[in-house]
């Protein structure tokens, strides 16, 4: 869990979506919704969810660097190159952040 973007709440919500609980520090107080997951189950789920999050880093990076929709439309409309400027701009971002 390099970035620690996934917390204990996320893991419990994923494991027991219909349950209710309170987390205070490291202590989980189970209120309702089936059997409380063990700390090992919670840790494993945090790791699984963090791996999923980490695998999508390229998509988050791309989203931050793509030109705005307005700028993309301007590239298509105003450059008179059949969308080549638009395609080049998008390709540059995709090349910078490839899917792995």
QUIURWO-V55710 format. One record per residue. N is the residue number from 1. PHI is phi as a letter, one per 40 degrees, with the letter a starting at -180 (* if undefined). OMEGA is omega in degrees with one decimal (* if undefined). D_CENTER is the distance of its C-alpha to the mean C-alpha in Angstrom with 2 decimals. Layout:
n: {N/N}
phi: {PHI/PHI}
omega: {OMEGA/OMEGA}
d_center: {D_CENTER/D_CENTER}
This chain:
n: {1/2/3/4/5/6/7/8/9/10/11/12/13/14/15/16/17/18/19/20/21/22/23/24/25/26/27/28/29/30/31/32/33/34/35/36/37/38/39/40/41/42/43/44/45/46/47/48/49/50/51/52/53/54/55/56/57/58/59/60/61/62/63/64/65/66/67/68/69/70/71/72/73/74/75/76/77/78/79/80/81/82/83/84/85/86/87/88/89/90/91/92/93/94/95/96/97/98/99/100}
phi: {*/d/c/f/c/b/b/c/d/d/c/c/d/c/c/b/c/b/b/b/a/b/b/b/g/b/c/b/b/c/b/a/h/g/c/c/c/c/c/c/c/c/c/c/c/c/c/c/c/c/c/c/c/c/c/b/d/d/c/c/c/c/d/c/b/c/c/c/d/c/c/c/c/c/c/c/c/c/c/g/b/g/g/c/c/d/c/c/c/c/c/d/c/c/c/c/b/c/c/b}
omega: {-173.9/-175.2/-178.1/177.8/-178.6/-179.2/-177.7/177.5/-179.5/-178.3/-179.8/178.6/179.1/-178.8/-175.8/-172.7/-178.1/-176.7/175.9/-178.0/174.3/175.1/176.8/-173.4/177.8/-175.6/176.6/173.6/-176.0/-178.3/179.5/173.1/176.3/-175.8/178.5/177.4/177.9/176.6/178.1/177.3/179.8/179.2/178.9/179.8/175.8/179.3/179.8/-179.8/177.8/177.4/177.9/178.9/-178.2/-178.7/-179.0/-179.0/180.0/-178.1/177.8/178.6/178.8/-177.2/179.8/-174.2/177.5/173.2/178.1/178.9/178.6/178.4/178.2/179.1/176.5/178.3/-178.9/-172.4/-168.9/-173.4/175.6/-178.3/177.8/178.9/-177.7/178.2/177.4/-178.3/179.1/179.6/-179.9/-179.7/179.4/178.7/179.8/177.9/179.8/-177.8/-177.7/170.3/-179.8/*}
d_center: {13.51/13.87/11.72/12.20/9.03/9.91/13.34/16.28/15.76/12.42/14.35/17.42/15.86/14.49/17.93/20.12/18.61/22.13/23.20/23.95/23.94/24.14/22.77/25.03/24.22/24.17/26.30/25.02/27.55/27.28/28.57/28.25/26.49/27.71/27.90/26.00/23.76/25.11/23.63/23.29/21.33/19.00/18.61/18.04/15.35/13.55/13.92/12.78/9.52/9.02/10.10/7.62/4.71/7.48/8.46/5.96/7.19/9.87/8.25/7.05/10.57/12.25/11.29/12.79/15.84/16.85/20.00/20.02/21.08/24.53/24.88/23.88/26.52/29.02/28.58/29.41/32.26/33.97/34.00/36.18/34.83/33.51/29.87/30.16/28.98/25.88/25.21/25.85/23.45/20.56/21.68/21.83/18.14/17.34/19.91/18.55/15.03/15.97/14.16/15.28}
